[in-house]
Amino acid sequence: MKKVSVTEAIRYRRSVRVQSETPIDSSLVKGCIANATLAPNSSNMQLWEFYHITGEETKKAIKAACFNQPAARTAQQLVIPVVRMDLWKQRLQALKEDLITGFEKTKKRDPEKEAKAMAYLDDEMPEIYQKKSWWKTFSLQRKVRQQGKTKAVYREVGACDLRIIGQRSTALAAQNFMISMAEVGYDTCPMEGYDSVRIKAILGLPDTAEINMVIGCGIRAENGIYGDQFRLPLEAVYFEK
Ligand SMILES: Cc1cc2nc3c(=O)[nH]c(=O)nc-3n(C[C@H](O)[C@H](O)[C@H](O)COP(=O)(O)O)c2cc1C
């Protein structure tokens, strides 16, 4: 297969609503999911999971939960990035273990720097991630507003902000996945048209998990792309200051 540049992959990618009947190679798709996990993400907490749907029964159920819209109905396989904010304690533990391994590998150790890095994980991260009561969130937001009058502060401390943090990072992973699929000549269509409760039930996920999107995968059919790619002119969205 001819190597393509990132720009070529980005330009090849379109939302393909009709995939052909040609099957796709699961191991190539899995490789693209491995690329997804290399996406930048908030504090490297990796609060995501990726469900690769290849089984006939599961595919049928997921397609129905996507209302059998064309991009789902014609997909050969589906990939579902899921946000798992509820796994923050486990992920934080893995991050700490990696940090300690890193310290141990360092030739010239710096106890002050190490303590600072550990304190970030031990003190600041739980402050951000633990489920806050309404009152705690309110007081934290009030504190931020007061401090923000005199100095620059991090303001996204509400429960809703936490969901955005998770969705944002997982969406970056989803984009890594779709561009990687384009690199190997495969097509995708991201979807937000689905019944999330049904999808979570099919995947055996708890209520606390959030579906980031459902991505239909395959090889474009002749009529698979619905029109030329429309984007606003760059001048309408680009601002140099
Ligand atoms: C978060 C998200 C949700 C989307 N949901 C759907 C969907 O449910 N069904 C669909 O056919 N396309 C869906 N799309 C595809 C968009 O309509 C498409 O990206 C947009 O029209 C631009 O076209 P392009 O991707 O070919 O450049 C979605 C895209 C994104 C990023």
The ligand as a Gaussian input file, in Angstrom:
#p B3LYP/6-31G(d) Opt

LIG

0 1
 C      -19.836000      14.505000      16.708000
 C      -20.348000      14.200000      15.340000
 C      -21.589000      13.604000      15.192000
 C      -22.081000      13.270000      13.921000
 N      -23.264000      12.595000      13.817000
 C      -23.654000      12.129000      12.607000
 C      -24.763000      11.252000      12.502000
 O      -25.405000      10.872000      13.482000
 N      -25.096000      10.797000      11.278000
 C      -24.391000      11.151000      10.155000
 O      -24.759000      10.689000       9.065000
 N      -23.331000      11.980000      10.233000
 C      -22.924000      12.459000      11.423000
 N      -21.800000      13.247000      11.534000
 C      -21.037000      13.612000      10.336000
 C      -21.161000      15.095000       9.982000
 O      -22.433000      15.359000       9.462000
 C      -20.035000      15.446000       9.004000
 O      -18.800000      15.332000       9.670000
 C      -20.168000      16.856000       8.438000
 O      -21.332000      16.991000       7.668000
 C      -18.964000      17.216000       7.558000
 O      -18.771000      16.284000       6.520000
 P      -17.389000      15.511000       6.331000
 O      -17.137000      14.748000       7.606000
 O      -17.578000      14.584000       5.143000
 O      -16.325000      16.533000       6.088000
 C      -21.313000      13.602000      12.772000
 C      -20.075000      14.214000      12.937000
 C      -19.586000      14.490000      14.193000
 C      -18.204000      15.081000      14.345000

